[in-house]
Amino acid sequence: MNLPTYAPENYTDYSQPAHHADYEAALEKVRGMLGRDYPLIIGTERITTEDKISSLNPCKPSQIIGRTSSASQDHASLALQAAWKAFETWKHSLLETRVGVLLKAASIIKARKLEFNALLTLEIGKNFAEAEGETAEAIDFLEYYARQALIHCQPIQTFQMPGERDHAEYIPLGVGVSITPWNFPLAIFLGQAAAPIVAGNTMIVKPAEDAGVVAAWAVDVLLEAGLPAGVINFLPGLGEIVGKTLVEHPKTRFINFTGSKNVGLWINAEAAKVQPGQRWIKRVTLELGGKDGMVVDETADLDAAADAAVAGAFGFAGQKCSALSRLIVVQDVYPALLEKVVARATKLVMGQAEDNANVNAVINKESYDKSKIYLELAPKEGRVALGGAAGDGEGYFIQPTIVADLKPEARLAQEEIFGPILAVIPVKDFNEAMHVVNDTEYGLTGGLFSSDESRLMHAERELHVGNLYLNRKITGAMVGSHPFGGFNLSGTDSKGGGPDYLLHFMQMKSIARKI
Ligand code: NAD
């Protein structure tokens, strides 16, 4: 099977009036599709439960985007049975068939890109460019993993012992559980399921409570693309009920998780316990939070650094695991850089995602309340240079906030906030900056702005993060170019969108035949 070389999906520029008008039309169309109910999908059955989970527009929480059914512990067991049954045939399916499903799904989403964008705008409050980036990433994951399967699902040449015919091959693990967060509810949701599926596994997918509708749409795309019943089982529900049951269940073979540090660490510990009747050691991939730092030294291009800081800190209201949340600045350029960052951030418009405002609401009441705790702390730990308050009216709005003059050990400088709040930390010199940037329990993204070659090289060696960015913003990893995953308590460094990702969901079988 020969495919054209992988290339990422192009972005549409919605600042152009014609494209903007198309987006408005897609929003109108999707508004007409709101309020629907989405069932669980287990094998061939679509099951509607009495309990429902409502997904709300964070910018306008009185607007119900849709309601998913809510899976119980019994549904988890049924889904595992259905997935193991489907595994018996899917593991023997032709590689071309599996690859074909991913490519077909990519083409369906490409054709409906504006609709998916519009749904992301309404369901989780992504403005047009953020939504476009996510839908494009979902397409990229499908295209990229399809090609990776063609590489990895092949016999492997080994050294031939005299008198033997020897080879090895990667085979799928079995039934996996994918548990995903709300902040990339299309791209991460699809990527985490599609990679194991194309490798021959069958999956149970548990989306985040705040973004069940786009996940339901994504599952429908995979089914429309030809995925047989039971290969994907859709189990929306509460993390602490159905998520917990799936993690603990003896029939779960592997867990692919992205979410918060605390839930991820709990999953890691729980999955390590061998339950009665369990016949394997569960494999766990975890991609967790971050407290991502960017250093600016006295040799840096300060305008470029300020642009990157604002994009990294306030894109999607700081709700990316890769978001810039610690700006670490060498004292010689500290006042000048801070002034530039504040000047740029002052121009950001806070408002509705569907109006394409720059800074949209945070996802829910819990997140809004959490951000407010840090806003209260801000003047005690540092100096509020911009923002510092919640927005008024409906919607979970938090002003883009810059807190300057923070000590590296301040809570604002150490804890993941997941909102539009940037901590700025002055340091004496480059050496101190390198110490401060690494002095966190996390290690997801990080960066340096400098024009000094030896410092850039030093950062390449010593800045301890899974994704390092030099002289550019620290968000916006591209599938295939920037394999994504964190060090330390940011995760198991599984590197989604990278060349080894599929191997997490496969095991190598070595076969020696005497001749
Ligand atoms: P979360 O941990 O609250 O929830 C993630 C998922 O876990 C949800 O589907 C939830 O229902 C489920 N869950 C909750 N409790 C569970 C339990 N006991 N057992 C099983 N499942 C359970 O995270 P969130 O608020 O949805 O997402 C934000 C977090 O995700 C942030 O910390 C962010 O940094 C992180 N994140 C990391 C990456 C990455 O690639 N490293 C990407 C996106 C988000």
Boltz pocket constraint, residues with backbone or C-beta under 6 A from the ligand:
constraints:
  - pocket:
      binder: B
      contacts: [[A, 179], [A, 180], [A, 181], [A, 182], [A, 183], [A, 184], [A, 188], [A, 206], [A, 207], [A, 208], [A, 209], [A, 237], [A, 238], [A, 239], [A, 240], [A, 242], [A, 243], [A, 244], [A, 245], [A, 247], [A, 258], [A, 259], [A, 260], [A, 261], [A, 263], [A, 264], [A, 266], [A, 267], [A, 287], [A, 288], [A, 289], [A, 290], [A, 320], [A, 321], [A, 322], [A, 416], [A, 418], [A, 444], [A, 484], [A, 485], [A, 486], [A, 490], [A, 491]]
      max_distance: 6.0
